[in-house]
Amino acid sequence: GARSAYVHLPFCKRKCFYCDFPVVALGSEATGTEAEPPIFESYVNLLEREVGRYASDAARGSSGGKKLDTVFFGGGTPSLIPPRQLERVLRRLDDTFGI
């Protein structure tokens, strides 16, 4: 079967009234010319650590040697995350599971 990963990126400019996802509404901090909000770096650090928890299982072959077929990003507005932060997430997934 296909293997996939879902990466929750809980950042939005504002929380929509119909949204049931746990999100962080960044408001005007989400866009602008200032440096990226520090919460992005902190969150990606946590994601890298979380993926790392599964590294030993992947190394032992519990994944059957299969790489990930798909990576889903969702939960907020993934396009708010700077590309360099997304690259870090994808690199960690690739190093751990293969993409």
C-alpha positions as CSV (number, residue, x, y, z in Angstrom):
1,G,0.0,0.0,0.0
2,A,0.9,3.6,-0.4
3,R,2.7,5.3,2.5
4,S,2.0,9.0,3.3
5,A,2.7,11.6,5.9
6,Y,0.4,14.4,7.1
7,V,2.2,17.5,8.4
8,H,0.0,19.8,10.4
9,L,1.0,23.5,9.8
10,P,-1.3,25.4,12.2
11,F,-0.7,29.0,11.0
12,C,-3.2,31.3,9.5
13,K,-3.6,35.1,9.2
14,R,-6.9,34.7,11.1
15,K,-9.1,31.8,12.3
16,C,-12.1,31.4,10.1
17,F,-15.4,30.9,11.9
18,Y,-16.0,27.5,10.4
19,C,-12.5,26.1,11.1
20,D,-12.2,23.2,13.6
21,F,-8.4,22.8,13.2
22,P,-6.2,23.9,16.0
23,V,-4.5,26.9,14.5
24,V,-2.5,30.0,15.5
25,A,-3.9,33.2,14.1
26,L,-0.8,35.3,13.3
27,G,-2.7,38.4,12.1
28,S,-0.5,41.0,10.5
29,E,2.6,39.1,11.7
30,A,1.8,36.5,9.0
31,T,2.7,38.8,6.2
32,G,4.8,41.9,5.8
33,T,8.4,42.9,5.3
34,E,9.7,42.0,8.8
35,A,11.6,38.8,9.5
36,E,9.6,35.6,9.7
37,P,7.8,35.1,13.0
38,P,10.0,33.1,15.4
39,I,7.2,30.6,15.9
40,F,7.9,29.1,12.5
41,E,11.4,28.2,13.5
42,S,10.3,26.8,16.8
43,Y,7.5,24.8,15.3
44,V,9.7,23.3,12.6
45,N,12.3,22.4,15.3
46,L,9.5,20.4,17.0
47,L,8.4,18.8,13.8
48,E,12.0,17.6,13.1
49,R,12.2,16.2,16.6
50,E,8.8,14.4,16.2
51,V,9.9,12.8,12.9
52,G,13.2,11.8,14.5
53,R,11.2,9.8,17.1
54,Y,10.4,7.4,14.2
55,A,13.9,7.3,12.8
56,S,14.9,4.1,14.7
57,D,11.7,2.3,13.5
58,A,12.4,3.3,9.9
59,A,16.1,2.2,10.3
60,R,15.0,-1.2,11.6
61,G,12.9,-1.7,8.5
62,S,9.4,-1.6,10.2
63,S,8.4,0.5,7.2
64,G,9.1,-2.5,4.9
65,G,11.7,-0.4,3.1
66,K,9.0,1.6,1.4
67,K,9.5,5.3,0.9
68,L,6.7,7.9,1.4
69,D,4.6,8.2,-1.7
70,T,2.9,11.4,-0.6
71,V,3.4,14.2,1.9
72,F,0.3,16.3,2.8
73,F,0.6,19.7,4.3
74,G,-2.6,21.1,6.0
75,G,-4.3,22.4,9.0
76,G,-3.9,26.1,8.4
77,T,-2.5,28.0,5.5
78,P,0.7,26.1,4.6
79,S,1.8,28.8,2.1
80,L,2.5,31.1,5.1
81,I,5.4,29.0,6.1
82,P,8.6,30.2,4.4
83,P,10.1,27.8,1.8
84,R,13.3,27.3,3.8
85,Q,11.2,26.0,6.7
86,L,9.2,23.6,4.4
87,E,12.5,22.5,2.9
88,R,13.7,21.5,6.4
89,V,10.6,19.4,7.0
90,L,10.8,17.7,3.7
91,R,14.6,17.0,4.2
92,R,13.9,15.5,7.6
93,L,11.1,13.3,6.2
94,D,13.4,12.2,3.3
95,D,16.3,11.5,5.6
96,T,14.1,9.4,7.9
97,F,11.7,7.6,5.5
98,G,12.7,8.5,2.0
99,I,10.4,10.4,-0.4
